Amino acid sequence: VPLQGTHNNWIENQIRPIAIGRKNWLFAGSLRAGKRAAAIMSLIQSARLNGHEPYAYLKDVLTRLPTQPQSRIGELLPHRWRPEST
């Protein structure tokens, strides 16, 4: 039996920040800047959906990225990322 009315509240709540900010992002500066902003927002949301705190994820990935071998770059994606042990 399908739910009536509000069965998609969860997804609506997930995309609300994007919908609210849409007018602000119209003026990203250029098409390239807009694409870059979209990629960063996607990465942050993917980190959240994978149970990571976005700031900790981005800080770790941006620190490791310069020395990460190209053959292992996929390890830094949110669904495969593990914090570097200290």
mmCIF file as gemmi writes it, N, C-alpha and C atoms, coordinates in Angstrom:
data_model
loop_
_atom_site.group_PDB
_atom_site.id
_atom_site.type_symbol
_atom_site.label_atom_id
_atom_site.label_alt_id
_atom_site.label_comp_id
_atom_site.label_asym_id
_atom_site.label_entity_id
_atom_site.label_seq_id
_atom_site.pdbx_PDB_ins_code
_atom_site.Cartn_x
_atom_site.Cartn_y
_atom_site.Cartn_z
_atom_site.occupancy
_atom_site.B_iso_or_equiv
_atom_site.pdbx_formal_charge
_atom_site.auth_seq_id
_atom_site.auth_asym_id
_atom_site.pdbx_PDB_model_num
ATOM 1 N N . VAL Axp A 1 ? 0.854 -1.179 0 1 0 ? 1 A 1
ATOM 2 C CA . VAL Axp A 1 ? 0 0 0 1 0 ? 1 A 1
ATOM 3 C C . VAL Axp A 1 ? 0.894 1.234 0 1 0 ? 1 A 1
ATOM 4 N N . PRO Axp A 2 ? 0.813 2.055 -1.019 1 0 ? 2 A 1
ATOM 5 C CA . PRO Axp A 2 ? 1.65 3.259 -1.047 1 0 ? 2 A 1
ATOM 6 C C . PRO Axp A 2 ? 1.219 4.267 -0.002 1 0 ? 2 A 1
ATOM 7 N N . LEU Axp A 3 ? 2.193 5.01 0.509 1 0 ? 3 A 1
ATOM 8 C CA . LEU Axp A 3 ? 1.89 6.068 1.468 1 0 ? 3 A 1
ATOM 9 C C . LEU Axp A 3 ? 1.192 7.203 0.758 1 0 ? 3 A 1
ATOM 10 N N . GLN Axp A 4 ? 0.315 7.861 1.446 1 0 ? 4 A 1
ATOM 11 C CA . GLN Axp A 4 ? -0.428 8.967 0.855 1 0 ? 4 A 1
ATOM 12 C C . GLN Axp A 4 ? 0.241 10.297 1.171 1 0 ? 4 A 1
ATOM 13 N N . GLY Axp A 5 ? 0.344 11.156 0.195 1 0 ? 5 A 1
ATOM 14 C CA . GLY Axp A 5 ? 0.74 12.54 0.41 1 0 ? 5 A 1
ATOM 15 C C . GLY Axp A 5 ? 2.216 12.809 0.613 1 0 ? 5 A 1
ATOM 16 N N . THR Axp A 6 ? 2.768 12.51 1.773 1 0 ? 6 A 1
ATOM 17 C CA . THR Axp A 6 ? 4.107 12.973 2.134 1 0 ? 6 A 1
ATOM 18 C C . THR Axp A 6 ? 5.144 11.855 2.15 1 0 ? 6 A 1
ATOM 19 N N . HIS Axp A 7 ? 5.057 10.906 1.249 1 0 ? 7 A 1
ATOM 20 C CA . HIS Axp A 7 ? 6.004 9.799 1.246 1 0 ? 7 A 1
ATOM 21 C C . HIS Axp A 7 ? 7.395 10.197 0.763 1 0 ? 7 A 1
ATOM 22 N N . ASN Axp A 8 ? 7.556 11.397 0.223 1 0 ? 8 A 1
ATOM 23 C CA . ASN Axp A 8 ? 8.87 11.807 -0.25 1 0 ? 8 A 1
ATOM 24 C C . ASN Axp A 8 ? 9.461 12.947 0.583 1 0 ? 8 A 1
ATOM 25 N N . ASN Axp A 9 ? 9.032 13.085 1.828 1 0 ? 9 A 1
ATOM 26 C CA . ASN Axp A 9 ? 9.55 14.146 2.696 1 0 ? 9 A 1
ATOM 27 C C . ASN Axp A 9 ? 11.062 14.066 2.868 1 0 ? 9 A 1
ATOM 28 N N . TRP Axp A 10 ? 11.59 12.864 3.01 1 0 ? 10 A 1
ATOM 29 C CA . TRP Axp A 10 ? 13.029 12.717 3.257 1 0 ? 10 A 1
ATOM 30 C C . TRP Axp A 10 ? 13.83 13.33 2.112 1 0 ? 10 A 1
ATOM 31 N N . ILE Axp A 11 ? 13.478 12.964 0.88 1 0 ? 11 A 1
ATOM 32 C CA . ILE Axp A 11 ? 14.242 13.484 -0.254 1 0 ? 11 A 1
ATOM 33 C C . ILE Axp A 11 ? 14.011 14.978 -0.419 1 0 ? 11 A 1
ATOM 34 N N . GLU Axp A 12 ? 12.808 15.447 -0.157 1 0 ? 12 A 1
ATOM 35 C CA . GLU Axp A 12 ? 12.548 16.883 -0.231 1 0 ? 12 A 1
ATOM 36 C C . GLU Axp A 12 ? 13.418 17.637 0.774 1 0 ? 12 A 1
ATOM 37 N N . ASN Axp A 13 ? 13.573 17.097 1.962 1 0 ? 13 A 1
ATOM 38 C CA . ASN Axp A 13 ? 14.426 17.733 2.965 1 0 ? 13 A 1
ATOM 39 C C . ASN Axp A 13 ? 15.888 17.715 2.553 1 0 ? 13 A 1
ATOM 40 N N . GLN Axp A 14 ? 16.311 16.699 1.823 1 0 ? 14 A 1
ATOM 41 C CA . GLN Axp A 14 ? 17.7 16.601 1.377 1 0 ? 14 A 1
ATOM 42 C C . GLN Axp A 14 ? 18.026 17.642 0.306 1 0 ? 14 A 1
ATOM 43 N N . ILE Axp A 15 ? 17.069 17.944 -0.562 1 0 ? 15 A 1
ATOM 44 C CA . ILE Axp A 15 ? 17.349 18.888 -1.652 1 0 ? 15 A 1
ATOM 45 C C . ILE Axp A 15 ? 16.92 20.319 -1.338 1 0 ? 15 A 1
ATOM 46 N N . ARG Axp A 16 ? 16.274 20.536 -0.21 1 0 ? 16 A 1
ATOM 47 C CA . ARG Axp A 16 ? 15.813 21.882 0.15 1 0 ? 16 A 1
ATOM 48 C C . ARG Axp A 16 ? 16.934 22.923 0.142 1 0 ? 16 A 1
ATOM 49 N N . PRO Axp A 17 ? 18.105 22.671 0.752 1 0 ? 17 A 1
ATOM 50 C CA . PRO Axp A 17 ? 19.163 23.697 0.719 1 0 ? 17 A 1
ATOM 51 C C . PRO Axp A 17 ? 19.57 24.082 -0.703 1 0 ? 17 A 1
ATOM 52 N N . ILE Axp A 18 ? 19.547 23.136 -1.606 1 0 ? 18 A 1
ATOM 53 C CA . ILE Axp A 18 ? 19.907 23.437 -2.996 1 0 ? 18 A 1
ATOM 54 C C . ILE Axp A 18 ? 18.832 24.299 -3.643 1 0 ? 18 A 1
ATOM 55 N N . ALA Axp A 19 ? 17.569 23.931 -3.414 1 0 ? 19 A 1
ATOM 56 C CA . ALA Axp A 19 ? 16.474 24.707 -3.993 1 0 ? 19 A 1
ATOM 57 C C . ALA Axp A 19 ? 16.436 26.125 -3.435 1 0 ? 19 A 1
ATOM 58 N N . ILE Axp A 20 ? 16.676 26.277 -2.159 1 0 ? 20 A 1
ATOM 59 C CA . ILE Axp A 20 ? 16.654 27.605 -1.53 1 0 ? 20 A 1
ATOM 60 C C . ILE Axp A 20 ? 17.809 28.465 -2.041 1 0 ? 20 A 1
ATOM 61 N N . GLY Axp A 21 ? 18.964 27.877 -2.237 1 0 ? 21 A 1
ATOM 62 C CA . GLY Axp A 21 ? 20.137 28.639 -2.664 1 0 ? 21 A 1
ATOM 63 C C . GLY Axp A 21 ? 20.243 28.855 -4.163 1 0 ? 21 A 1
ATOM 64 N N . ARG Axp A 22 ? 19.335 28.289 -4.928 1 0 ? 22 A 1
ATOM 65 C CA . ARG Axp A 22 ? 19.433 28.335 -6.389 1 0 ? 22 A 1
ATOM 66 C C . ARG Axp A 22 ? 19.619 29.754 -6.935 1 0 ? 22 A 1
ATOM 67 N N . LYS Axp A 23 ? 18.84 30.702 -6.448 1 0 ? 23 A 1
ATOM 68 C CA . LYS Axp A 23 ? 18.966 32.076 -6.946 1 0 ? 23 A 1
ATOM 69 C C . LYS Axp A 23 ? 20.333 32.665 -6.605 1 0 ? 23 A 1
ATOM 70 N N . ASN Axp A 24 ? 20.864 32.322 -5.443 1 0 ? 24 A 1
ATOM 71 C CA . ASN Axp A 24 ? 22.187 32.826 -5.072 1 0 ? 24 A 1
ATOM 72 C C . ASN Axp A 24 ? 23.272 32.283 -5.995 1 0 ? 24 A 1
ATOM 73 N N . TRP Axp A 25 ? 23.094 31.066 -6.46 1 0 ? 25 A 1
ATOM 74 C CA . TRP Axp A 25 ? 24.123 30.423 -7.265 1 0 ? 25 A 1
ATOM 75 C C . TRP Axp A 25 ? 24.021 30.766 -8.741 1 0 ? 25 A 1
ATOM 76 N N . LEU Axp A 26 ? 23.013 31.532 -9.139 1 0 ? 26 A 1
ATOM 77 C CA . LEU Axp A 26 ? 22.914 31.95 -10.532 1 0 ? 26 A 1
ATOM 78 C C . LEU Axp A 26 ? 24.11 32.801 -10.935 1 0 ? 26 A 1
ATOM 79 N N . PHE Axp A 27 ? 24.705 33.459 -9.974 1 0 ? 27 A 1
ATOM 80 C CA . PHE Axp A 27 ? 25.781 34.391 -10.265 1 0 ? 27 A 1
ATOM 81 C C . PHE Axp A 27 ? 27.102 33.873 -9.712 1 0 ? 27 A 1
ATOM 82 N N . ALA Axp A 28 ? 27.45 32.657 -10.081 1 0 ? 28 A 1
ATOM 83 C CA . ALA Axp A 28 ? 28.687 32.028 -9.616 1 0 ? 28 A 1
ATOM 84 C C . ALA Axp A 28 ? 29.918 32.669 -10.253 1 0 ? 28 A 1
ATOM 85 N N . GLY Axp A 29 ? 29.736 33.453 -11.269 1 0 ? 29 A 1
ATOM 86 C CA . GLY Axp A 29 ? 30.863 34.126 -11.92 1 0 ? 29 A 1
ATOM 87 C C . GLY Axp A 29 ? 31.08 33.659 -13.334 1 0 ? 29 A 1
ATOM 88 N N . SER Axp A 30 ? 30.953 32.36 -13.557 1 0 ? 30 A 1
ATOM 89 C CA . SER Axp A 30 ? 31.126 31.801 -14.896 1 0 ? 30 A 1
ATOM 90 C C . SER Axp A 30 ? 30.564 30.394 -14.909 1 0 ? 30 A 1
ATOM 91 N N . LEU Axp A 31 ? 30.419 29.842 -16.09 1 0 ? 31 A 1
ATOM 92 C CA . LEU Axp A 31 ? 29.948 28.47 -16.206 1 0 ? 31 A 1
ATOM 93 C C . LEU Axp A 31 ? 30.91 27.511 -15.498 1 0 ? 31 A 1
ATOM 94 N N . ARG Axp A 32 ? 32.2 27.755 -15.669 1 0 ? 32 A 1
ATOM 95 C CA . ARG Axp A 32 ? 33.212 26.905 -15.027 1 0 ? 32 A 1
ATOM 96 C C . ARG Axp A 32 ? 33.092 26.966 -13.5 1 0 ? 32 A 1
ATOM 97 N N . ALA Axp A 33 ? 32.898 28.171 -12.963 1 0 ? 33 A 1
ATOM 98 C CA . ALA Axp A 33 ? 32.742 28.316 -11.512 1 0 ? 33 A 1
ATOM 99 C C . ALA Axp A 33 ? 31.472 27.625 -11.025 1 0 ? 33 A 1
ATOM 100 N N . GLY Axp A 34 ? 30.415 27.71 -11.801 1 0 ? 34 A 1
ATOM 101 C CA . GLY Axp A 34 ? 29.167 27.032 -11.443 1 0 ? 34 A 1
ATOM 102 C C . GLY Axp A 34 ? 29.336 25.524 -11.418 1 0 ? 34 A 1
ATOM 103 N N . LYS Axp A 35 ? 30.028 24.99 -12.4 1 0 ? 35 A 1
ATOM 104 C CA . LYS Axp A 35 ? 30.285 23.54 -12.431 1 0 ? 35 A 1
ATOM 105 C C . LYS Axp A 35 ? 31.157 23.116 -11.25 1 0 ? 35 A 1
ATOM 106 N N . ARG Axp A 36 ? 32.136 23.948 -10.914 1 0 ? 36 A 1
ATOM 107 C CA . ARG Axp A 36 ? 33.01 23.654 -9.776 1 0 ? 36 A 1
ATOM 108 C C . ARG Axp A 36 ? 32.201 23.651 -8.476 1 0 ? 36 A 1
ATOM 109 N N . ALA Axp A 37 ? 31.322 24.646 -8.31 1 0 ? 37 A 1
ATOM 110 C CA . ALA Axp A 37 ? 30.484 24.72 -7.111 1 0 ? 37 A 1
ATOM 111 C C . ALA Axp A 37 ? 29.566 23.495 -7.019 1 0 ? 37 A 1
ATOM 112 N N . ALA Axp A 38 ? 29.009 23.08 -8.149 1 0 ? 38 A 1
ATOM 113 C CA . ALA Axp A 38 ? 28.136 21.905 -8.161 1 0 ? 38 A 1
ATOM 114 C C . ALA Axp A 38 ? 28.907 20.644 -7.759 1 0 ? 38 A 1
ATOM 115 N N . ALA Axp A 39 ? 30.132 20.524 -8.248 1 0 ? 39 A 1
ATOM 116 C CA . ALA Axp A 39 ? 30.949 19.355 -7.903 1 0 ? 39 A 1
ATOM 117 C C . ALA Axp A 39 ? 31.261 19.329 -6.405 1 0 ? 39 A 1
ATOM 118 N N . ILE Axp A 40 ? 31.605 20.488 -5.84 1 0 ? 40 A 1
ATOM 119 C CA . ILE Axp A 40 ? 31.915 20.561 -4.407 1 0 ? 40 A 1
ATOM 120 C C . ILE Axp A 40 ? 30.675 20.235 -3.578 1 0 ? 40 A 1
ATOM 121 N N . MET Axp A 41 ? 29.519 20.795 -3.961 1 0 ? 41 A 1
ATOM 122 C CA . MET Axp A 41 ? 28.285 20.512 -3.213 1 0 ? 41 A 1
ATOM 123 C C . MET Axp A 41 ? 27.916 19.036 -3.296 1 0 ? 41 A 1
ATOM 124 N N . SER Axp A 42 ? 28.122 18.427 -4.455 1 0 ? 42 A 1
ATOM 125 C CA . SER Axp A 42 ? 27.855 16.997 -4.6 1 0 ? 42 A 1
ATOM 126 C C . SER Axp A 42 ? 28.776 16.168 -3.715 1 0 ? 42 A 1
ATOM 127 N N . LEU Axp A 43 ? 30.033 16.547 -3.667 1 0 ? 43 A 1
ATOM 128 C CA . LEU Axp A 43 ? 31.006 15.847 -2.834 1 0 ? 43 A 1
ATOM 129 C C . LEU Axp A 43 ? 30.642 15.958 -1.35 1 0 ? 43 A 1
ATOM 130 N N . ILE Axp A 44 ? 30.245 17.15 -0.921 1 0 ? 44 A 1
ATOM 131 C CA . ILE Axp A 44 ? 29.859 17.365 0.473 1 0 ? 44 A 1
ATOM 132 C C . ILE Axp A 44 ? 28.618 16.545 0.817 1 0 ? 44 A 1
ATOM 133 N N . GLN Axp A 45 ? 27.619 16.567 -0.053 1 0 ? 45 A 1
ATOM 134 C CA . GLN Axp A 45 ? 26.402 15.798 0.222 1 0 ? 45 A 1
ATOM 135 C C . GLN Axp A 45 ? 26.69 14.3 0.205 1 0 ? 45 A 1
ATOM 136 N N . SER Axp A 46 ? 27.537 13.852 -0.689 1 0 ? 46 A 1
ATOM 137 C CA . SER Axp A 46 ? 27.906 12.428 -0.718 1 0 ? 46 A 1
ATOM 138 C C . SER Axp A 46 ? 28.618 12.027 0.565 1 0 ? 46 A 1
ATOM 139 N N . ALA Axp A 47 ? 29.472 12.908 1.077 1 0 ? 47 A 1
ATOM 140 C CA . ALA Axp A 47 ? 30.146 12.628 2.348 1 0 ? 47 A 1
ATOM 141 C C . ALA Axp A 47 ? 29.112 12.478 3.461 1 0 ? 47 A 1
ATOM 142 N N . ARG Axp A 48 ? 28.144 13.399 3.508 1 0 ? 48 A 1
ATOM 143 C CA . ARG Axp A 48 ? 27.084 13.31 4.528 1 0 ? 48 A 1
ATOM 144 C C . ARG Axp A 48 ? 26.31 12 4.415 1 0 ? 48 A 1
ATOM 145 N N . LEU Axp A 49 ? 25.914 11.652 3.197 1 0 ? 49 A 1
ATOM 146 C CA . LEU Axp A 49 ? 25.128 10.44 2.99 1 0 ? 49 A 1
ATOM 147 C C . LEU Axp A 49 ? 25.907 9.176 3.343 1 0 ? 49 A 1
ATOM 148 N N . ASN Axp A 50 ? 27.235 9.27 3.321 1 0 ? 50 A 1
ATOM 149 C CA . ASN Axp A 50 ? 28.067 8.134 3.699 1 0 ? 50 A 1
ATOM 150 C C . ASN Axp A 50 ? 28.482 8.178 5.168 1 0 ? 50 A 1
ATOM 151 N N . GLY Axp A 51 ? 27.874 9.082 5.938 1 0 ? 51 A 1
ATOM 152 C CA . GLY Axp A 51 ? 28.095 9.133 7.378 1 0 ? 51 A 1
ATOM 153 C C . GLY Axp A 51 ? 29.327 9.896 7.822 1 0 ? 51 A 1
ATOM 154 N N . HIS Axp A 52 ? 29.899 10.707 6.946 1 0 ? 52 A 1
ATOM 155 C CA . HIS Axp A 52 ? 31.097 11.468 7.291 1 0 ? 52 A 1
ATOM 156 C C . HIS Axp A 52 ? 30.739 12.907 7.629 1 0 ? 52 A 1
ATOM 157 N N . GLU Axp A 53 ? 31.509 13.511 8.509 1 0 ? 53 A 1
ATOM 158 C CA . GLU Axp A 53 ? 31.36 14.937 8.796 1 0 ? 53 A 1
ATOM 159 C C . GLU Axp A 53 ? 32.085 15.655 7.662 1 0 ? 53 A 1
ATOM 160 N N . PRO Axp A 54 ? 31.374 16.485 6.882 1 0 ? 54 A 1
ATOM 161 C CA . PRO Axp A 54 ? 31.969 17.063 5.68 1 0 ? 54 A 1
ATOM 162 C C . PRO Axp A 54 ? 33.273 17.82 5.89 1 0 ? 54 A 1
ATOM 163 N N . TYR Axp A 55 ? 33.396 18.61 6.946 1 0 ? 55 A 1
ATOM 164 C CA . TYR Axp A 55 ? 34.632 19.361 7.165 1 0 ? 55 A 1
ATOM 165 C C . TYR Axp A 55 ? 35.812 18.413 7.382 1 0 ? 55 A 1
ATOM 166 N N . ALA Axp A 56 ? 35.622 17.399 8.213 1 0 ? 56 A 1
ATOM 167 C CA . ALA Axp A 56 ? 36.705 16.438 8.477 1 0 ? 56 A 1
ATOM 168 C C . ALA Axp A 56 ? 37.072 15.693 7.194 1 0 ? 56 A 1
ATOM 169 N N . TYR Axp A 57 ? 36.064 15.321 6.418 1 0 ? 57 A 1
ATOM 170 C CA . TYR Axp A 57 ? 36.308 14.62 5.157 1 0 ? 57 A 1
ATOM 171 C C . TYR Axp A 57 ? 37.13 15.494 4.208 1 0 ? 57 A 1
ATOM 172 N N . LEU Axp A 58 ? 36.657 16.716 3.963 1 0 ? 58 A 1
ATOM 173 C CA . LEU Axp A 58 ? 37.36 17.593 3.025 1 0 ? 58 A 1
ATOM 174 C C . LEU Axp A 58 ? 38.764 17.947 3.507 1 0 ? 58 A 1
ATOM 175 N N . LYS Axp A 59 ? 38.91 18.194 4.793 1 0 ? 59 A 1
ATOM 176 C CA . LYS Axp A 59 ? 40.23 18.528 5.33 1 0 ? 59 A 1
ATOM 177 C C . LYS Axp A 59 ? 41.216 17.385 5.095 1 0 ? 59 A 1
ATOM 178 N N . ASP Axp A 60 ? 40.776 16.161 5.385 1 0 ? 60 A 1
ATOM 179 C CA . ASP Axp A 60 ? 41.642 15.002 5.204 1 0 ? 60 A 1
ATOM 180 C C . ASP Axp A 60 ? 41.956 14.769 3.727 1 0 ? 60 A 1
ATOM 181 N N . VAL Axp A 61 ? 40.932 14.812 2.883 1 0 ? 61 A 1
ATOM 182 C CA . VAL Axp A 61 ? 41.139 14.55 1.459 1 0 ? 61 A 1
ATOM 183 C C . VAL Axp A 61 ? 42.042 15.607 0.832 1 0 ? 61 A 1
ATOM 184 N N . LEU Axp A 62 ? 41.813 16.874 1.15 1 0 ? 62 A 1
ATOM 185 C CA . LEU Axp A 62 ? 42.64 17.933 0.554 1 0 ? 62 A 1
ATOM 186 C C . LEU Axp A 62 ? 44.083 17.883 1.06 1 0 ? 62 A 1
ATOM 187 N N . THR Axp A 63 ? 44.287 17.36 2.257 1 0 ? 63 A 1
ATOM 188 C CA . THR Axp A 63 ? 45.637 17.186 2.785 1 0 ? 63 A 1
ATOM 189 C C . THR Axp A 63 ? 46.348 16.031 2.087 1 0 ? 63 A 1
ATOM 190 N N . ARG Axp A 64 ? 45.621 14.947 1.84 1 0 ? 64 A 1
ATOM 191 C CA . ARG Axp A 64 ? 46.217 13.756 1.241 1 0 ? 64 A 1
ATOM 192 C C . ARG Axp A 64 ? 46.327 13.816 -0.282 1 0 ? 64 A 1
ATOM 193 N N . LEU Axp A 65 ? 45.492 14.605 -0.912 1 0 ? 65 A 1
ATOM 194 C CA . LEU Axp A 65 ? 45.41 14.63 -2.372 1 0 ? 65 A 1
ATOM 195 C C . LEU Axp A 65 ? 46.743 14.87 -3.08 1 0 ? 65 A 1
ATOM 196 N N . PRO Axp A 66 ? 47.563 15.805 -2.645 1 0 ? 66 A 1
ATOM 197 C CA . PRO Axp A 66 ? 48.821 16.055 -3.377 1 0 ? 66 A 1
ATOM 198 C C . PRO Axp A 66 ? 49.772 14.859 -3.431 1 0 ? 66 A 1
ATOM 199 N N . THR Axp A 67 ? 49.717 13.973 -2.449 1 0 ? 67 A 1
ATOM 200 C CA . THR Axp A 67 ? 50.647 12.837 -2.429 1 0 ? 67 A 1
ATOM 201 C C . THR Axp A 67 ? 49.963 11.503 -2.739 1 0 ? 67 A 1
ATOM 202 N N . GLN Axp A 68 ? 48.671 11.533 -2.998 1 0 ? 68 A 1
ATOM 203 C CA . GLN Axp A 68 ? 47.929 10.299 -3.294 1 0 ? 68 A 1
ATOM 204 C C . GLN Axp A 68 ? 48.293 9.82 -4.701 1 0 ? 68 A 1
ATOM 205 N N . PRO Axp A 69 ? 48.733 8.577 -4.848 1 0 ? 69 A 1
ATOM 206 C CA . PRO Axp A 69 ? 49.027 8.062 -6.191 1 0 ? 69 A 1
ATOM 207 C C . PRO Axp A 69 ? 47.767 8.086 -7.06 1 0 ? 69 A 1
ATOM 208 N N . GLN Axp A 70 ? 47.919 8.436 -8.314 1 0 ? 70 A 1
ATOM 209 C CA . GLN Axp A 70 ? 46.772 8.516 -9.214 1 0 ? 70 A 1
ATOM 210 C C . GLN Axp A 70 ? 46.02 7.194 -9.284 1 0 ? 70 A 1
ATOM 211 N N . SER Axp A 71 ? 46.727 6.089 -9.187 1 0 ? 71 A 1
ATOM 212 C CA . SER Axp A 71 ? 46.091 4.775 -9.263 1 0 ? 71 A 1
ATOM 213 C C . SER Axp A 71 ? 45.209 4.486 -8.047 1 0 ? 71 A 1
ATOM 214 N N . ARG Axp A 72 ? 45.351 5.281 -6.97 1 0 ? 72 A 1
ATOM 215 C CA . ARG Axp A 72 ? 44.571 5.06 -5.748 1 0 ? 72 A 1
ATOM 216 C C . ARG Axp A 72 ? 43.669 6.245 -5.416 1 0 ? 72 A 1
ATOM 217 N N . ILE Axp A 73 ? 43.394 7.109 -6.382 1 0 ? 73 A 1
ATOM 218 C CA . ILE Axp A 73 ? 42.597 8.307 -6.141 1 0 ? 73 A 1
ATOM 219 C C . ILE Axp A 73 ? 41.16 7.949 -5.747 1 0 ? 73 A 1
ATOM 220 N N . GLY Axp A 74 ? 40.669 6.827 -6.224 1 0 ? 74 A 1
ATOM 221 C CA . GLY Axp A 74 ? 39.314 6.377 -5.886 1 0 ? 74 A 1
ATOM 222 C C . GLY Axp A 74 ? 39.102 6.132 -4.403 1 0 ? 74 A 1
ATOM 223 N N . GLU Axp A 75 ? 40.184 5.892 -3.67 1 0 ? 75 A 1
ATOM 224 C CA . GLU Axp A 75 ? 40.093 5.676 -2.217 1 0 ? 75 A 1
ATOM 225 C C . GLU Axp A 75 ? 39.634 6.93 -1.487 1 0 ? 75 A 1
ATOM 226 N N . LEU Axp A 76 ? 39.737 8.08 -2.134 1 0 ? 76 A 1
ATOM 227 C CA . LEU Axp A 76 ? 39.361 9.338 -1.496 1 0 ? 76 A 1
ATOM 228 C C . LEU Axp A 76 ? 37.901 9.719 -1.74 1 0 ? 76 A 1
ATOM 229 N N . LEU Axp A 77 ? 37.191 8.945 -2.548 1 0 ? 77 A 1
ATOM 230 C CA . LEU Axp A 77 ? 35.775 9.211 -2.771 1 0 ? 77 A 1
ATOM 231 C C . LEU Axp A 77 ? 34.984 8.877 -1.5 1 0 ? 77 A 1
ATOM 232 N N . PRO Axp A 78 ? 33.901 9.593 -1.246 1 0 ? 78 A 1
ATOM 233 C CA . PRO Axp A 78 ? 33.178 9.424 0.027 1 0 ? 78 A 1
ATOM 234 C C . PRO Axp A 78 ? 32.754 7.994 0.353 1 0 ? 78 A 1
ATOM 235 N N . HIS Axp A 79 ? 32.371 7.218 -0.627 1 0 ? 79 A 1
ATOM 236 C CA . HIS Axp A 79 ? 31.907 5.857 -0.334 1 0 ? 79 A 1
ATOM 237 C C . HIS Axp A 79 ? 33.05 4.89 -0.03 1 0 ? 79 A 1
ATOM 238 N N . ARG Axp A 80 ? 34.3 5.279 -0.277 1 0 ? 80 A 1
ATOM 239 C CA . ARG Axp A 80 ? 35.447 4.418 0.021 1 0 ? 80 A 1
ATOM 240 C C . ARG Axp A 80 ? 36.408 5.015 1.033 1 0 ? 80 A 1
ATOM 241 N N . TRP Axp A 81 ? 36.22 6.273 1.375 1 0 ? 81 A 1
ATOM 242 C CA . TRP Axp A 81 ? 37.152 7 2.237 1 0 ? 81 A 1
ATOM 243 C C . TRP Axp A 81 ? 37.178 6.458 3.656 1 0 ? 81 A 1
ATOM 244 N N . ARG Axp A 82 ? 38.362 6.363 4.187 1 0 ? 82 A 1
ATOM 245 C CA . ARG Axp A 82 ? 38.589 6.043 5.597 1 0 ? 82 A 1
ATOM 246 C C . ARG Axp A 82 ? 39.562 7.094 6.124 1 0 ? 82 A 1
ATOM 247 N N . PRO Axp A 83 ? 39.267 7.685 7.276 1 0 ? 83 A 1
ATOM 248 C CA . PRO Axp A 83 ? 40.187 8.691 7.815 1 0 ? 83 A 1
ATOM 249 C C . PRO Axp A 83 ? 41.59 8.117 7.979 1 0 ? 83 A 1
ATOM 250 N N . GLU Axp A 84 ? 42.577 8.929 7.691 1 0 ? 84 A 1
ATOM 251 C CA . GLU Axp A 84 ? 43.958 8.503 7.856 1 0 ? 84 A 1
ATOM 252 C C . GLU Axp A 84 ? 44.241 8.335 9.328 1 0 ? 84 A 1
ATOM 253 N N . SER Axp A 85 ? 44.786 7.201 9.714 1 0 ? 85 A 1
ATOM 254 C CA . SER Axp A 85 ? 45.099 6.98 11.139 1 0 ? 85 A 1
ATOM 255 C C . SER Axp A 85 ? 46.335 7.79 11.522 1 0 ? 85 A 1
ATOM 256 N N . THR Axp A 86 ? 46.29 8.344 12.727 1 0 ? 86 A 1
ATOM 257 C CA . THR Axp A 86 ? 47.411 9.174 13.173 1 0 ? 86 A 1
ATOM 258 C C . THR Axp A 86 ? 48.215 8.503 14.241 1 0 ? 86 A 1
